[in-house]
Amino acid sequence: MRRAAPSHRRPVQRAAAAVVLAALSSAAGAVPAAADDIQLPVVSSVLAAGEPCAKASTDKAGQQPWTWQTLGMTKAWQFSQGDGVTVAVVDTGVGTGIPALAGRVEAVGDADEDCVGHGSFAAGLIAAAPGEGVGVAGLAPRARILAVRGTDTRGETTASRLAAGIRTAADRGAEVIYVGRAIATGKKELTEAVAYAAKHDSLVVAPNVPDYLPKDSAGKTAQPAPWYWPGAAPGVLSVVDYGPGGLRPDAAPPAHNADLSAPGDAVVSVGPTGSGHYFGSGSSLAAAHVAGAAALVRARQPKMTAAQVADQLTVAGYPDDPPRLDPYGALTTLLTDKQGAPPREAAAHVPAAAATEPRNRALMIAGAGGALVLLVAGGAVVIPRGRARGWQPAGAAEGDVDSGDRP
């Protein structure tokens, strides 16, 4: 389990009282206790047997989401809005009748239909254009969405489905590939799919853990797996969530070695059709925010490779464990050796990796006069953990990991 946040954590912008209560009192993926206060339908990741398809929401958020200021969206948009970048959404599909995404969604096969609503919700967090009223919008409101089905029509998935979705997205030229699932099996298949995407210079972003742990027939919550895929695969930007109070819900699955944390609890986005809003929680939604930030960086720095974009996002994060997504910082931070290159060895200390980890990570701390120069006055940057392999697919070192579905 991730360590408790230090007492000197940077304050997180809080939402209106109803949203805060909902975020802190609910388990990821469940209907929050304060949902009636928010008056928005809750997005699901999987539909239960007999449950009808998600429909257009007739409600809209009455207040600006807490994520708007926390992510510094207005400041980030001064430098980039994701123009010209395609983000693949490998999930339940993305509806084509969403005004906030109008004219910017291309679907592969039947991925233009979203019975569940999760893929549409994630696409909205990535690229929804701001509308009238409270300002519900995605991080990259001018990016394009490539909808790729990674589940069946009810939201159930397999490693093969996800791997095929990643490969299809890479073949279609997506610069960023968002995967909306974290599963306990499929290590080999999904690791190979991620490596395939890396060869196509596509950055894969995925949740570090599932949004919630399933329950058995007796109502007992399943034990968490040691690792989840594709998030644990080398080359993936692995993301965990936090809420308006700066912490994860108590019932959230424990995370391991995530690369970034981002707003994921009590977030607001679009439904599968119409202009109304939905409400949701979970690491998959935090990963959608990171995918949007990656689109901002790729639009501003088109010569950066996928690996360099991953470095840029983690280097610029607010110092924490894991670093917190800072889109504005990622757009205004310069690595002095080479834009997007890893810091010099002299500026970093790399601790030995635990033998049980599926990929090598390191915590790198830069002192004054180190490898970073911030273009924002007064900014102090701490280089957070990154992969010793420079975000490339695993080499010989990865061969030490068992080839089964779990490390």
C-alpha positions in Angstrom: 0.0 0.0 0.0 1.2 3.5 -0.8 2.6 5.4 2.2 0.5 8.0 3.9 1.1 11.5 2.4 3.6 13.7 4.3 2.2 16.5 6.4 3.8 19.1 4.2 1.7 18.0 1.2 0.8 20.8 -1.2 -2.8 21.8 -0.5 -5.4 20.5 -3.0 -8.3 22.8 -4.1 -11.5 21.6 -2.5 -14.9 21.3 -4.1 -18.3 22.3 -2.9 -19.4 20.5 0.3 -21.6 18.0 -1.5 -18.9 16.8 -3.8 -16.3 16.6 -1.0 -18.7 14.5 1.1 -19.4 12.2 -1.8 -15.7 11.7 -2.5 -14.7 11.0 1.0 -17.6 8.8 2.0 -17.9 6.4 -1.0 -16.0 3.5 -2.4 -14.7 3.8 -6.0 -17.3 2.6 -8.5 -20.1 2.7 -6.0 -23.0 5.1 -5.7 -21.8 7.8 -3.3 -23.8 8.5 -0.2 -24.2 12.2 -1.2 -25.2 11.5 -4.8 -28.6 13.0 -4.2 -26.9 16.2 -3.2 -24.9 16.2 -6.5 -28.0 15.2 -8.5 -25.9 13.5 -11.2 -26.1 9.9 -12.4 -23.1 7.7 -11.5 -21.0 6.2 -14.3 -20.4 2.5 -14.2 -17.5 0.5 -15.6 -19.5 -2.8 -16.0 -23.2 -3.2 -16.3 -24.9 -5.9 -14.2 -27.1 -8.5 -15.8 -30.4 -6.9 -16.8 -29.2 -3.4 -16.2 -30.2 -1.1 -19.0 -27.7 0.9 -21.1 -26.7 4.3 -19.8 -28.7 7.1 -21.2 -28.3 10.8 -21.7 -28.2 12.6 -18.4 -30.9 15.2 -17.8 -28.8 17.0 -15.1 -25.8 19.3 -15.3 -23.2 20.1 -12.7 -24.3 23.3 -10.8 -20.8 24.2 -9.8 -17.4 24.2 -11.4 -15.7 20.8 -10.7 -12.9 20.9 -8.1 -10.5 19.4 -10.7 -10.6 22.7 -12.8 -8.4 24.7 -10.4 -6.5 21.7 -9.0 -5.2 20.9 -12.5 -4.7 24.5 -13.5 -6.6 24.1 -16.7 -6.9 27.7 -17.6 -3.2 28.3 -17.1 -2.3 25.2 -19.1 -4.5 26.2 -22.0 -2.3 29.3 -22.5 0.3 27.0 -23.9 -1.6 24.0 -25.4 -5.1 22.7 -25.9 -4.1 19.4 -27.6 -4.4 20.6 -31.2 -3.6 17.9 -33.7 -3.1 15.1 -31.2 -5.1 11.9 -31.3 -5.9 10.1 -28.1 -7.2 6.6 -28.4 -9.7 5.5 -25.7 -9.5 1.7 -25.3 -12.6 1.2 -23.3 -16.4 0.6 -23.6 -16.7 2.8 -26.7 -17.4 6.5 -27.1 -20.8 7.8 -28.1 -20.9 10.0 -31.2 -23.9 12.1 -29.9 -21.9 14.1 -27.3 -21.9 17.9 -28.2 -18.7 18.5 -26.1 -16.9 16.1 -28.4 -18.7 16.9 -31.7 -16.6 16.5 -34.8 -13.6 15.1 -33.0 -14.5 11.4 -32.5 -13.5 8.6 -34.9 -14.5 5.1 -34.0 -13.1 1.7 -35.0 -15.8 -0.8 -35.8 -18.7 -0.6 -33.4 -16.8 1.5 -30.8 -19.1 4.4 -31.7 -21.7 2.8 -29.4 -21.3 3.0 -25.6 -23.9 1.1 -23.7 -21.9 1.4 -20.4 -20.9 5.1 -20.6 -17.4 4.7 -19.1 -15.5 5.2 -22.3 -17.5 8.3 -23.1 -17.0 9.7 -19.6 -13.2 9.1 -19.9 -13.1 10.7 -23.3 -14.8 13.8 -21.8 -12.2 14.1 -19.1 -9.6 13.9 -21.9 -11.0 16.2 -24.5 -14.5 17.6 -23.9 -14.8 21.2 -25.0 -15.9 23.7 -22.4 -19.5 24.6 -22.6 -21.7 27.2 -21.2 -22.2 27.4 -17.4 -19.9 25.9 -14.8 -17.0 24.9 -17.1 -17.0 21.1 -17.2 -14.3 20.3 -19.7 -11.5 17.9 -20.6 -7.8 18.7 -20.2 -7.1 18.8 -24.0 -10.3 20.3 -25.5 -8.9 20.4 -29.0 -7.5 16.9 -29.2 -9.2 14.2 -31.3 -10.5 10.9 -29.8 -10.1 7.5 -31.5 -12.6 5.2 -29.9 -11.4 1.6 -29.8 -13.4 -1.1 -28.1 -11.5 -2.8 -25.3 -14.5 -4.5 -23.7 -17.7 -6.2 -24.7 -20.9 -4.2 -24.9 -21.5 -4.7 -21.1 -18.0 -3.6 -20.0 -16.5 -7.1 -19.4 -13.0 -7.5 -20.8 -10.1 -9.9 -21.2 -6.4 -9.5 -21.7 -6.8 -10.4 -25.4 -9.4 -7.7 -25.9 -7.2 -5.0 -24.3 -4.1 -6.1 -26.1 -5.9 -6.0 -29.4 -7.2 -2.6 -28.6 -3.7 -1.2 -27.8 -2.3 -2.6 -31.0 -5.2 -1.2 -33.1 -4.7 2.2 -31.5 -1.0 2.1 -32.3 -1.6 1.1 -35.9 -4.1 3.9 -36.3 -1.4 6.4 -35.3 -2.7 7.5 -31.8 0.0 9.5 -30.0 -1.6 8.7 -26.7 -3.4 5.5 -25.8 -5.7 5.5 -22.8 -6.6 2.1 -21.4 -9.6 2.2 -19.1 -9.0 -1.1 -17.3 -6.6 -2.8 -14.9 -6.8 -6.6 -14.8 -4.9 -9.2 -12.7 -4.0 -11.4 -15.6 -2.5 -11.2 -19.1 1.0 -10.0 -18.1 2.8 -11.4 -21.2 0.1 -10.5 -23.7 -0.3 -7.0 -22.5 3.4 -6.3 -22.0 4.0 -7.3 -25.6 1.1 -5.0 -26.7 2.6 -2.1 -24.8 6.0 -2.8 -26.4 4.3 -2.8 -29.8 2.8 0.6 -29.0 6.2 2.0 -27.9 7.7 1.0 -31.3 5.0 3.1 -32.9 5.9 6.0 -30.5 2.5 5.8 -28.8 2.4 6.5 -25.0 0.1 4.1 -23.1 -1.6 5.5 -20.0 -3.4 3.1 -17.7 -4.8 2.9 -14.1 -2.4 1.3 -11.6 -5.3 -0.6 -10.0 -9.0 -1.3 -10.7 -11.6 1.3 -9.7 -13.0 -1.2 -7.2 -12.5 -4.8 -6.1 -15.2 -7.3 -7.0 -17.3 -9.2 -4.4 -18.0 -12.9 -4.3 -21.5 -14.4 -4.0 -21.3 -14.1 -0.2 -20.6 -10.4 -0.5 -16.9 -10.6 0.6 -14.5 -8.3 -1.2 -11.8 -10.1 -3.2 -8.2 -9.8 -2.2 -6.2 -7.4 -4.3 -3.7 -8.8 -6.8 0.0 -8.0 -6.5 0.0 -6.2 -9.8 -2.4 -5.2 -12.5 -2.0 -5.0 -16.2 -1.3 -3.2 -18.5 -0.5 -0.7 -15.8 2.5 -2.7 -14.5 4.0 -3.3 -17.9 7.3 -1.5 -18.8 6.6 1.7 -20.8 3.2 2.4 -19.4 2.4 5.6 -17.5 0.7 4.1 -14.5 -1.8 6.3 -12.6 -3.6 6.3 -9.3 -6.4 8.5 -8.1 -7.0 11.0 -5.3 -10.0 13.0 -4.3 -11.0 16.6 -3.3 -9.5 16.2 0.2 -6.1 15.1 -1.3 -6.5 11.4 -0.2 -7.8 8.2 -1.8 -11.1 6.7 -0.4 -10.5 4.1 2.4 -12.1 1.4 0.3 -10.0 2.0 -2.8 -7.7 -0.9 -3.9 -4.1 -0.4 -2.6 -1.7 0.9 -5.3 1.9 -0.1 -5.9 4.6 2.0 -7.6 2.3 4.2 -9.6 4.1 6.8 -11.7 1.6 9.6 -11.2 -1.5 10.5 -9.2 -4.3 12.6 -10.6 -7.8 13.7 -9.7 -10.0 10.6 -10.0 -12.5 10.6 -7.2 -15.7 12.7 -7.3 -15.0 13.9 -10.9 -17.6 15.1 -13.4 -17.8 14.5 -17.1 -20.1 13.7 -20.0 -22.5 10.8 -20.6 -22.6 8.5 -23.7 -24.9 11.0 -25.5 -26.4 14.4 -24.9 -25.1 17.5 -23.0 -25.8 16.3 -19.5 -23.2 15.3 -16.9 -22.3 12.1 -15.0 -20.3 11.7 -11.8 -17.6 9.1 -11.2 -14.6 7.8 -9.1 -11.6 5.6 -9.6 -8.1 5.3 -10.9 -9.3 4.8 -14.4 -10.6 8.3 -14.4 -7.4 9.7 -13.0 -5.6 8.0 -15.9 -7.9 9.8 -18.3 -6.7 13.1 -16.8 -3.1 12.1 -17.4 -3.9 11.0 -21.0 -5.3 14.5 -21.5 -2.2 16.1 -20.1 0.0 13.9 -22.3 -2.0 15.3 -25.3 -1.2 18.8 -24.2 2.5 18.1 -24.0 2.6 16.2 -27.4 0.8 19.2 -29.1 3.3 21.7 -27.6 6.4 19.6 -28.1 5.7 17.5 -31.2 9.3 16.4 -31.5 9.2 14.7 -28.1 9.0 10.9 -28.1 6.4 9.0 -26.1 9.1 8.1 -23.5 10.2 11.8 -23.3 6.6 12.9 -22.7 6.3 10.4 -19.9 9.4 11.8 -18.3 8.1 15.3 -18.8 4.9 14.6 -16.9 6.6 12.8 -14.0 9.4 15.3 -13.7 7.0 18.2 -13.6 4.6 16.7 -11.0 4.1 18.1 -7.6 6.5 16.4 -5.2 4.7 13.5 -3.6 4.7 9.7 -3.6 3.7 9.3 -6.4 4.1 12.7 -8.0 0.9 14.6 -8.6 -0.1 15.6 -12.1 0.7 19.2 -12.9 -0.2 20.0 -16.6 1.0 23.6 -16.4 4.3 22.5 -15.0 4.7 19.9 -17.7 4.2 22.5 -20.3 6.7 25.0 -18.8 9.5 22.8 -17.5 12.7 22.4 -19.5 15.2 19.5 -19.0 18.6 21.1 -19.6 20.4 18.2 -21.1 17.9 17.8 -23.9 14.2 18.5 -24.0 12.5 15.4 -22.7 15.7 13.5 -21.9 16.3 11.8 -18.6 18.4 13.8 -16.1 22.2 13.3 -15.9 23.4 10.5 -13.6 25.3 13.0 -11.5 22.0 14.6 -10.5 20.3 11.5 -9.4 20.5 8.7 -6.9 18.9 5.5 -8.0 18.1 3.0 -5.2 18.1 -0.7 -5.8 14.8 -2.1 -7.0 13.0 -4.8 -5.1 13.3 -8.2 -6.8 9.5 -8.7 -6.7 8.7 -5.6 -8.7 7.6 -6.2 -12.3 9.6 -3.2 -13.6 12.5 -1.1 -12.3 11.7 2.3 -10.9 13.8 4.8 -9.1 13.4 7.9 -6.9 15.5 10.7 -8.2 16.0 13.8 -6.2 17.7 16.8 -7.9 19.5 19.5 -5.8 20.1 23.1 -6.6 21.9 23.5 -9.9 20.8 20.0 -11.0 19.3 18.9 -14.2 16.1 21.0 -14.2 15.4 24.7 -15.0 11.8 25.8 -14.4 10.5 28.5 -16.7 8.0 29.6 -14.1 9.5 32.1 -11.6 9.8 30.8 -8.0 9.1 27.1 -9.0 11.1 24.5 -7.1 11.2 21.1 -8.9 11.9 17.8 -7.4 12.5 15.0 -9.9 10.2 12.2 -8.9 10.5 8.5 -9.5 11.0 7.3 -13.0 12.0 4.1 -14.7 15.8 3.3 -14.8 15.2 2.0 -18.3 14.3 5.5 -19.5 10.6 4.4 -20.2 11.7 1.9 -22.8 10.4 -1.7 -23.0 12.1 -4.2 -20.7 15.4 -5.6 -21.7 17.6 -8.2 -20.0 16.6 -7.0 -16.5 13.0 -7.8 -17.1 13.9 -11.4 -18.0 14.4 -12.0 -14.2 10.6 -11.6 -13.8 8.5 -14.8 -13.9 6.7 -15.2 -17.1 3.4 -16.1 -15.5 0.4 -13.8 -15.2 1.8 -12.2 -12.0 5.4 -11.4 -10.9 
